[in-house]
Amino acid sequence: MIQANNIHKYYGNLHVLKGVDLEIKKGEVVSIVGASGAGKTTLLQILGTLVSPSKKKDFTLEIDAKDINSLNENDLAKFRNNHLGFIFQFHQLLPEFTALENVCIPAFIKGISEKEAELKAKKLLDFLGLGKRLHHKPSELSGGEQQRVSVARALINDPLVVLADEPSGNLDSASAAQLHQLFFELRAAYGHTFIIVTHNEELAAMADRKITMTDGKVSK
């Protein structure tokens, strides 16, 4: 599903990623762990095409056999919206919109009709146990409910890969446990590939494979 080679990233004089190579198979749930500053989030952002590497020479990134380097900015944005889903530590829901409206936004950007987007969003929110919270705004939802809305938003366009950055870092232990189990239920139901950056040892251990980052490199 993902093949990446020779990923370097500099921020000023700081060499954050030092030639990372990575392969992730379709349907895998992969956790990325390591100390703060090891390069986990930067790696996730590059794999998610949100950030460009610093060295383009000898760098390759293929997602579902698509050469990401061959895409211009417009095509890359379209690919990202159509095929990648993102879950962040802070859900980043738009406060003025309801749960249903927040979930529909990526579908609207893709060009899906309002009727089709809402039907799909309702199905996802119902699957996530939020069928009775469709018209509640984020301020009216608990932290765990808000994060489940963000999960539905990430899934609305049937992404090939879901990338999560500390998805349970802002949740209490009970809500975190529910979210962790949810990822595996979603993989079973929809076949998504998950890449999860986390400090949560329980979640990291649940993954099919755990990747450890140390000082900008993948530890062997």
Order of alpha helices (4+ residues) and beta strands (2+ residues): beta-beta-beta-alpha-beta-beta-alpha-beta-alpha-alpha-alpha-beta-alpha-beta-alpha-beta-beta
